């Protein structure tokens, strides 16, 4: 925890120092404004930590009041610094190209003017990011399989991931997600982790009376609802997160599987944040998959989009999330350094499928830039009806 705090304050504090230096050059504020900006940025640097402390002490109102400006500012700082760095890189490339080709430009826009343009663009991007976070898309994928009974016309699975129910995602936003799920009319509803983020109650007692749990519990899914544990369930408090998921109607698969009458097996594994020493080994995952009848169509739920070589070919489709599609551009490129499998559908070397969701909610800033939230509709149909494998994507 100490290492995390040091790393967080160093990185996030460094972003603020960089942004402060550049803002001071761009705006050229007076002494009083500079002092206010220093105070504001200093407070904003530690706001995420203050929010968690307020949650732990049961002060939900205070936590929410601090979280909204703090996380909106976090999103703006990410966007502003990224836009500045992209602008600086573009200017550097243009300058060297002009030197290489001996092109002389008598007049050019001053760096301060460019900085003002970047600031305006970043403000516009931030406003759009708030809007995009509310625009939930439905991504549609069709998978054919010979493992389904020929009498089965279609099995529809709807995947949600990374909803992050907590301080900033409350009942109104959850209602829009539920409406989108209901419109898809799932046979099976699955959550691939991070359903919960933050304390939902002063104690771990969650019941069906919780209005947010009641919304999810009311979603019809004739063949069942299944969920796995993500890393944020651990951070929020595992006992409370499990209680909320169960009150929401989900069967939690903790290194377990369930075979359904329609020829589908749903299997799921805890995120390694639950027990890093135990789950950092592929043995736990492969041991689970080895117990499943290979004649059944296996839908494997795993929060992080990692492919264990020993597991490849032991599932028909793996559904994952965690990465949010980067959530705020250009973090989608940085995410690929850690998780190389892109969002969307991927076919493995053995012919298994992996679908990585961009996520349905947001972590931290209630913003998304060029990474819209999604629910995923996966239609599994017998290959006797559709002999050619195909994929469809629709908004």
C-alpha positions in Angstrom: 0.0 0.0 0.0 2.9 2.4 0.8 4.5 1.6 -2.5 1.1 2.3 -4.3 0.7 5.6 -2.5 4.2 6.7 -3.4 3.7 5.7 -7.0 0.3 7.3 -7.3 1.4 10.6 -5.8 4.6 10.7 -7.9 2.8 10.0 -11.2 -0.4 12.0 -10.6 1.6 14.8 -8.9 4.0 14.9 -11.8 1.1 15.4 -14.2 -0.1 18.3 -12.2 3.4 19.9 -12.1 3.7 19.5 -15.9 0.2 20.9 -16.4 0.8 23.8 -14.0 4.0 24.9 -15.8 2.4 24.8 -19.2 -0.8 26.5 -18.0 1.2 29.3 -16.5 3.0 29.9 -19.8 -0.2 29.8 -21.8 -2.5 31.9 -19.6 0.2 34.0 -17.8 -2.0 34.6 -14.7 -1.3 37.2 -12.0 0.3 36.3 -8.6 -3.0 35.7 -6.8 -4.3 33.4 -9.6 -1.0 31.5 -9.5 -1.4 30.9 -5.8 -5.0 29.8 -6.2 -4.0 27.4 -9.0 -1.2 25.9 -6.8 -3.7 25.3 -4.0 -6.3 23.9 -6.3 -3.9 21.5 -8.0 -2.4 20.4 -4.7 -5.8 19.5 -3.3 -6.9 17.8 -6.5 -3.8 15.6 -6.4 -4.9 14.0 -3.2 -8.7 14.0 -3.8 -8.8 10.3 -4.9 -7.2 9.4 -1.6 -9.6 11.6 0.3 -12.6 10.1 -1.4 -11.5 6.6 -0.3 -10.9 7.7 3.2 -14.3 9.4 3.4 -15.9 6.1 2.1 -14.1 4.0 4.7 -15.3 6.3 7.5 -18.9 6.0 6.2 -19.2 9.6 5.0 -20.9 8.9 1.7 -22.2 12.5 1.2 -18.8 14.0 1.7 -17.2 11.4 -0.5 -19.6 12.1 -3.4 -19.3 15.9 -3.1 -15.5 15.6 -3.3 -15.5 12.9 -5.9 -17.4 14.8 -8.6 -15.1 17.8 -9.0 -12.0 15.6 -8.2 -12.6 13.0 -10.9 -13.8 15.4 -13.5 -10.6 17.3 -12.9 -8.6 14.1 -13.2 -10.2 13.4 -16.6 -9.4 16.9 -17.8 -5.8 16.7 -16.6 -5.4 13.4 -18.5 -6.8 14.9 -21.6 -5.0 18.2 -21.4 -1.6 16.7 -20.8 -2.1 14.1 -23.5 -3.2 16.8 -26.0 -0.2 18.9 -25.0 2.2 16.0 -25.5 0.7 15.1 -28.9 0.9 18.8 -29.9 4.6 19.0 -28.8 5.4 15.8 -30.7 3.7 17.0 -33.9 5.5 20.4 -33.7 8.8 18.6 -33.3 8.2 16.4 -36.2 7.1 19.3 -38.5 10.2 21.3 -37.4 12.6 18.5 -38.3 10.8 17.8 -41.6 11.1 21.5 -42.5 14.9 21.4 -41.7 15.4 18.2 -43.7 13.8 19.6 -46.8 15.2 23.1 -46.3 11.8 24.7 -46.2 11.9 28.1 -44.7 8.8 29.4 -43.0 9.1 33.1 -42.4 6.2 33.3 -39.8 4.7 30.7 -37.6 2.2 30.6 -34.8 3.7 31.3 -31.4 4.0 28.5 -28.8 1.6 30.4 -26.5 -1.0 30.6 -29.2 -0.7 26.9 -29.9 -1.0 26.3 -26.1 -4.3 28.3 -26.0 -5.6 26.2 -28.9 -4.6 23.0 -27.1 -6.4 24.3 -23.9 -9.6 25.0 -25.9 -9.4 21.6 -27.6 -8.8 19.9 -24.3 -11.9 21.6 -22.8 -14.0 20.6 -25.8 -12.7 17.0 -25.6 -13.5 16.9 -21.9 -17.1 18.0 -22.5 -17.4 15.4 -25.3 -15.9 12.7 -23.0 -18.6 13.3 -20.4 -21.3 13.0 -23.1 -19.7 9.8 -24.7 -19.6 8.1 -21.3 -23.4 8.2 -21.3 -23.8 6.8 -24.8 -24.0 3.0 -24.3 -23.6 1.0 -27.5 -24.8 -2.5 -28.2 -22.1 -4.6 -29.9 -23.5 -7.7 -31.6 -21.4 -10.8 -32.2 -22.6 -14.1 -33.8 -20.7 -17.4 -33.0 -21.6 -20.7 -34.6 -20.9 -24.1 -33.0 -21.5 -27.7 -33.7 -21.8 -28.3 -29.9 -25.3 -27.0 -29.6 -28.3 -29.3 -30.1 -29.8 -28.9 -33.5 -33.1 -28.2 -31.9 -31.6 -25.0 -30.4 -32.3 -22.0 -32.7 -30.2 -19.5 -30.7 -28.7 -18.8 -27.3 -28.3 -15.1 -26.6 -25.8 -14.1 -24.0 -25.6 -10.4 -22.9 -22.3 -9.3 -21.3 -21.8 -6.3 -19.1 -18.4 -5.5 -17.6 -16.8 -2.9 -15.4 -20.0 -1.1 -14.5 -18.3 0.2 -11.3 -21.5 0.9 -9.2 -20.5 3.3 -6.5 -20.2 7.0 -5.8 -20.5 8.3 -9.3 -22.6 5.6 -10.9 -26.0 5.7 -9.1 -29.5 4.5 -9.9 -30.3 6.9 -12.8 -27.3 5.8 -14.9 -27.8 2.1 -13.9 -31.4 2.4 -15.2 -30.1 3.3 -18.6 -27.8 0.2 -18.6 -30.7 -2.0 -17.5 -32.9 -0.6 -20.2 -30.2 -1.5 -22.8 -29.9 -5.0 -21.4 -33.7 -5.5 -21.4 -33.9 -4.3 -25.0 -31.5 -7.1 -26.0 -33.7 -9.8 -24.3 -30.9 -12.1 -23.1 -31.2 -15.8 -22.4 -28.2 -15.5 -20.2 -26.8 -12.4 -18.5 -23.1 -12.3 -17.5 -20.9 -9.8 -15.6 -17.2 -10.1 -16.2 -16.1 -8.3 -13.1 -15.9 -4.9 -11.5 -19.7 -4.7 -11.0 -19.0 -2.8 -7.8 -16.5 0.0 -7.0 -16.5 1.5 -3.6 -18.5 1.1 -0.4 -22.2 0.7 -1.1 -23.3 0.7 2.5 -21.8 1.5 5.9 -21.7 -2.3 6.6 -21.6 -5.4 4.4 -25.3 -6.0 4.7 -26.8 -5.7 1.2 -30.2 -7.0 0.4 -32.7 -7.2 -2.4 -34.1 -3.9 -0.9 -31.1 -2.0 -2.3 -32.7 -0.1 -5.3 -29.6 -0.7 -7.4 -29.6 -4.4 -6.7 -33.3 -4.5 -7.4 -32.9 -3.0 -10.8 -30.5 -5.7 -11.9 -32.5 -8.5 -10.2 -35.5 -7.5 -12.2 -33.8 -8.1 -15.5 -35.3 -11.3 -17.1 -32.7 -13.9 -18.1 -34.5 -17.3 -18.3 -31.3 -19.4 -18.4 -29.6 -17.5 -15.5 -27.3 -14.7 -14.5 -23.6 -15.3 -13.8 -20.8 -13.2 -12.6 -17.1 -13.3 -11.7 -15.0 -11.3 -9.2 -12.9 -8.5 -10.6 -10.1 -6.5 -8.9 -12.4 -3.7 -7.8 -14.7 -6.0 -5.9 -11.6 -6.8 -3.8 -10.8 -3.1 -3.4 -14.4 -2.2 -2.5 -14.7 -5.0 0.1 -15.2 -8.6 -1.2 -17.9 -9.5 1.3 -20.0 -6.5 0.4 -19.4 -6.9 -3.4 -20.4 -10.6 -3.2 -23.6 -9.7 -1.2 -24.5 -7.1 -3.7 -24.0 -9.4 -6.7 -26.1 -12.1 -5.2 -28.8 -9.6 -4.3 -28.7 -8.5 -8.0 -29.6 -12.1 -9.0 -26.1 -13.2 -10.1 -24.6 -16.6 -9.4 -21.0 -15.9 -8.7 -18.6 -18.4 -10.2 -15.5 -18.6 -8.1 -13.3 -21.2 -9.9 -16.5 -23.0 -10.7 -18.7 -24.0 -13.7 -22.4 -24.6 -14.3 -23.8 -26.7 -17.2 -27.2 -25.5 -18.5 -29.8 -27.6 -20.3 -29.4 -25.7 -23.5 -25.9 -27.2 -24.1 -24.0 -24.2 -22.7 -21.5 -24.4 -19.8 -20.7 -21.2 -18.0 -17.4 -21.3 -16.2 -15.6 -18.5 -14.2 -12.5 -17.7 -12.2 -11.7 -15.1 -9.6 -9.5 -12.2 -10.5 -6.0 -12.7 -9.3 -6.4 -9.7 -7.0 -8.4 -12.0 -4.7 -5.3 -14.2 -4.0 -2.3 -13.2 -6.1 -0.2 -16.1 -4.9 -2.8 -18.7 -5.7 -4.2 -17.3 -8.9 -1.0 -16.0 -10.5 -0.4 -19.6 -11.6 -2.2 -21.0 -14.7 -2.7 -24.3 -12.8 -5.9 -23.0 -11.1 -7.5 -21.9 -14.4 -6.5 -25.0 -16.4 -7.6 -27.3 -13.6 -11.1 -25.7 -13.8 -11.3 -26.0 -17.6 -10.0 -29.6 -17.6 -13.0 -30.6 -15.4 -15.5 -29.4 -18.1 -17.0 -31.8 -20.6 -15.4 -30.8 -24.0 -18.7 -31.7 -25.7 -20.4 -28.7 -24.1 -20.0 -25.2 -25.4 -17.9 -23.5 -22.7 -18.3 -19.8 -22.1 -15.4 -18.9 -19.8 -15.7 -15.7 -17.7 -12.4 -14.1 -16.8 -12.1 -10.5 -15.7 -8.6 -9.7 -17.2 -8.2 -10.3 -21.0 -5.2 -12.6 -20.6 -4.8 -15.8 -22.5 -3.0 -18.6 -20.6 -1.4 -20.9 -23.3 -2.3 -24.0 -21.3 -6.0 -22.9 -21.4 -6.1 -22.2 -25.1 -8.5 -24.6 -26.8 -10.2 -25.6 -23.5 -13.0 -23.0 -23.9 -15.1 -22.0 -26.8 -15.3 -18.3 -26.0 -13.7 -16.3 -23.2 -15.4 -13.1 -22.1 -13.3 -10.5 -20.4 -13.2 -6.8 -19.7 -10.9 -4.8 -17.3 -9.2 -2.6 -19.8 -12.1 -0.2 -20.6 -10.7 0.2 -24.1 -8.3 2.7 -22.5 -11.4 4.8 -21.5 -9.7 8.1 -22.4 -7.6 8.4 -25.6 -4.7 7.9 -26.0 -4.6 5.4 -23.0 -5.9 2.7 -25.3 -2.4 2.5 -26.8 -0.8 2.4 -23.3 -3.1 -0.4 -22.3 -1.8 -2.6 -25.1 1.6 -2.7 -23.5 0.1 -4.6 -20.5 -2.8 -6.4 -22.3 -1.9 -7.2 -25.9 -5.3 -8.7 -26.8 -7.4 -5.8 -28.3 -11.0 -5.1 -27.5 -13.5 -6.9 -29.6 -13.4 -10.4 -31.0 -10.1 -12.3 -31.4 -9.7 -15.9 -32.6 -6.9 -17.8 -30.8 -4.4 -20.2 -32.5 -6.5 -23.2 -31.6 -9.7 -21.6 -32.9 -11.2 -20.6 -29.6 -12.7 -17.1 -29.4 -12.0 -14.2 -27.0 -14.2 -11.2 -26.6 -12.8 -8.2 -24.7 -15.4 -5.6 -23.7 -14.7 -1.9 -23.5 -16.7 -1.9 -20.3 -20.2 -0.6 -19.5 -19.3 2.0 -16.9 -16.3 4.2 -16.0 -13.5 4.0 -13.5 -12.5 7.3 -11.8 -13.4 10.1 -14.2 -17.1 9.7 -15.4 -15.7 10.3 -18.9 -14.8 8.3 -22.0 -12.9 9.6 -25.0 -13.1 7.6 -28.2 -13.9 4.5 -26.1 -17.7 4.4 -25.8 -19.2 2.1 -23.2 -20.9 -1.1 -24.4 -23.1 -4.0 -23.6 -22.2 -7.0 -25.7 -24.8 -9.3 -27.4 -23.3 -12.8 -28.2 -25.6 -15.0 -30.2 -24.6 -18.6 -30.2 -26.2 -20.6 -33.0 -25.9 -24.2 -34.2 -23.6 -24.6 -37.2 -26.2 -26.9 -38.8 -28.3 -23.8 -39.2 -25.4 -21.5 -40.2 -22.5 -23.5 -41.5 -20.2 -20.5 -42.0 -18.8 -18.8 -38.9 -19.4 -15.1 -39.0 -19.3 -12.0 -36.8 -21.6 -9.0 -36.8 -21.0 -5.7 -35.0 -23.7 -3.1 -34.7 -24.3 0.0 -32.6 
